[in-house]
């Protein structure tokens, strides 16, 4: 059909009104040879080419040479399908630079036998830049974790050695000395692990701040008290002062404030060998009900070289490489402090002179509170003393392979009058669950015979209701970003990172203690054709074709994915996932989008490939449900004539 007829049809048709006129993205209309028949004004805004300057030019002439071959293959594939999605390429801008774009295409051949495509393009330059920065950051963290292996092994070796000596000790003096050495090593190890865990939470963007009442004098006094013995032992004078203007009840996150102060004070003690450490708290400014409180921690320690001061808050760095060897630590403490301050809309700065001392100053805004807002050390608010949750009679299945960890959690739960049953691995947990009823499961992740991931998957897939909906809380010692997300992806309700305090366990149990079963969702449809109907402006023939295409091609794609996965050809798995993505969107299977995205990402990057089989199984199961619903829709709305 002549190009003029193609362009006239598109301009007057439903696709033109729905996609071209109302679209804020870059829109190209091209024939099957790539000849540009139309571009909308957004093209000039994004890549600089004036209106109509690209008409009758060839789309491929503006593609970066290194990406041209792949794009031609993808473009050719788009001409054979009703639609396509997320095809990436680099397009030549007016100023001579290339910009990352991606297009979704609608094939007019499948609509009215017109050999042309509507390319709905988006600028993904920032996304690509963010991905590159993320990759660089990930490599930096991997190097950091490699360096930390030495720091972690050192206290572990010390503990192991002292334990052996403790067995052989014959005097109380020797036992006391060895126990002190073990205590010191465990404290060092805890600092390292907590730094890594804190950074992981902050970097994941999942750190949340509370807004509760607290008294600055009480908070600071409690923090300073924890360092009193250590400072006296080293002959360092530790003191603090709070101005009357700042001595109020405030609303904020006292736990994170404590964390900041503990990091700064412990850092000062580490590098101060003689002299004093002072902490002061003042009102910096106030506006209406908001108070900006200024904290200053100053010491007379070794100080920081001038050329190192600007980098003191960087992650994974210390003032000098020898610092780690001499003093230990991760080099993360000050980075964590800075991020905690700034995430609360505050600011922090440092002043230091070598061999004279260092002064850290930070300012955080808090809201003004009153006595009724106070949260007391017991954890109960003065305004809600009777709301604390009772766990009496709560039936808990504790799944943990480590004897010490199991004993620790068991004693905490028994103090709260929980009824606790124990299992040493996932297989035993499944047998226990078959024979008994529980309100909640605390599931360790890494266990022999059957780990927590597999056990959770079995519960969610094979057990009848209501046992299949039982809340499962992961107990994970993993500190790497993504592991906690994996727990949620595989069906767990929440996670608790080790080492945990009793109050941490209390908080997570409180979320689910009152809800020991979830409402059934089997009756809800997984398919939603709203998006498809909007895109094609209600064209029933097109909708029927799209449904039939999904029913026909999806099982084929899933079989290809399974075969590639069985052969560990992860890149091929990613390619199939990429092909399936558009159909998932058009069928309104929004809950499957993250699943397909992860399969594609893990396969393409050859990363977390051990997760792919479970993800593919879940995807297959959900697609089978969707196909069943779609067949029913075809039979009801489009019966065979």
JOKA-V270984 format. One record per backbone hydrogen bond with DSSP energy under -1.0 kcal/mol. NH is the residue of the N-H (numbers start at 1). CO is the residue of the C=O. If there is no record, write none. Layout:
NH/CO  NH/CO
//
This chain:
6/2  7/3  8/4  9/5  10/6  11/7  12/8  13/9  17/13  18/14  19/15  21/16  26/121  28/119  29/38  30/117  31/35  32/115  34/31  36/57  37/29  38/29  40/27  43/40  45/41  46/42  47/43  48/44  53/50  56/36  57/54  59/34  61/58  62/59  63/60  64/90  67/64  71/67  72/68  73/69  74/70  75/71  76/72  77/73  78/74  79/75  80/77  81/78  84/105  87/103  89/101  91/99  92/62  93/97  94/47  96/93  99/91  101/89  102/122  103/87  104/120  105/84  106/118  107/82  108/116  112/108  113/109  114/108  116/114  117/30  118/106  119/28  120/104  121/26  122/102  124/100  128/124  129/125  130/126  131/127  132/128  133/129  134/130  135/131  136/132  137/133  138/134  139/135  140/136  141/137  142/138  143/139  144/140  145/141  146/142  147/143  148/144  152/148  153/149  154/150  156/152  157/153  158/154  159/155  160/156  161/157  162/158  163/159  164/160  165/161  166/162  167/163  175/171  176/172  177/173  178/174  179/175  180/176  181/177  182/178  183/179  184/180  185/181  186/182  187/183  188/184  189/185  190/186  191/187  192/188  193/189  194/190  195/191  196/192  197/193  198/194  199/195  200/196  201/197  202/198  203/199  204/200  205/202  206/201  212/252  213/373  214/250  216/248  219/215  220/216  221/217  222/218  223/219  224/220  225/221  226/222  227/224  231/227  232/228  233/229  234/230  236/231  237/275  239/277  241/279  243/281  246/243  248/246  250/214  251/367  252/212  257/253  258/254  259/255  260/256  261/257  262/258  263/259  264/260  265/261  266/262  267/263  268/264  269/265  270/266  271/267  277/237  278/298  279/239  280/296  281/241  282/294  284/292  285/292  287/290  290/287  291/366  292/285  293/364  294/282  295/362  296/280  297/360  298/278  299/358  300/276  302/271  308/305  311/308  312/309  314/311  317/314  323/320  326/322  327/323  328/324  336/332  337/333  338/334  339/335  340/336  341/337  342/338  343/339  344/341  345/342  346/341  347/363  349/361  351/359  353/357  355/302  356/353  357/353  359/351  360/297  361/349  362/295  363/347  364/293  366/291  367/251  368/289  369/249  373/370  374/371  375/213  376/380  379/376  382/374  384/381  387/384  393/417  394/391  396/419  397/440  398/421  399/442  400/423  406/402  407/403  408/404  409/405  410/406  411/407  412/408  413/409  414/410  415/411  416/412  417/414  418/413  419/394  421/396  423/398  426/450  429/425  430/426  431/427  432/428  433/429  434/430  435/431  436/432  439/395  440/395  441/471  442/397  443/473  444/399  445/475  450/448  452/445  455/451  456/452  457/453  458/454  459/455  460/456  461/457  462/458  463/459  468/464  469/466  470/467  473/441  474/494  475/443  476/496  483/480  486/482  487/483  488/484  489/485  490/486  491/488  492/487  493/472  494/472  496/474  498/476  505/501  506/502  507/503  508/504  509/505  510/506  513/509  524/521  528/587  533/529  534/530  535/531  536/532  538/533  539/536  543/539  544/540  545/541  546/542  547/543  548/544  549/545  550/546  551/547  552/548  553/549  554/550  557/553  558/554  559/555  560/556  561/557  562/558  563/559  564/560  565/561  566/562  567/563  568/565  569/564  570/568  573/569  574/570  575/571  576/572  577/573  578/574  579/575  580/576  581/577  584/580  585/581  586/582  587/583  588/585  589/584  590/588  592/589  596/592  597/593  598/594  599/595  600/596  601/597  602/598  603/599  604/600  605/601  607/602  611/608  615/611  616/612  617/613  618/614  619/615  620/616  621/617  622/618  623/619  624/620  625/621  626/622  627/623  628/624  629/625  630/626  631/627  632/628  633/629  634/630  635/631  636/632  637/633  638/634
//
